[in-house]
Amino acid sequence: MLSPDQQDFYNRWLQKADNIVDEDVASLIDKYVTLFINYNFLYNIVPIKKLRKLVMRENKLVTERELLLLQLIFLELLLLPII
């Protein structure tokens, strides 16, 4: 689902998190922030990719009504963390 560049980004940050030794509170915070970066990256990428998959149906765009509905769902996904 992820492009090679996106997979590389994800794997590099995951490796950074794995290399942090849990010795003290500061290192735990470092690990938390590093893993959060990966989570946030996926949280922003996956809905866009799923939306693209839904929009294309046998290489044909969906109807205007369906596209509007998908756009509303996408906007709701973007606003959900704010609420």
Buried (B, 14 or more C-beta within 10 A) or exposed (E): EBEEEBEEBBEEBBEBBEEBEEEEEEEEEBBEEBBEBBEEBBEEBEBEEBBEEBBEEEEEEBEEEEBEEBEEBBEEBEEEEEE
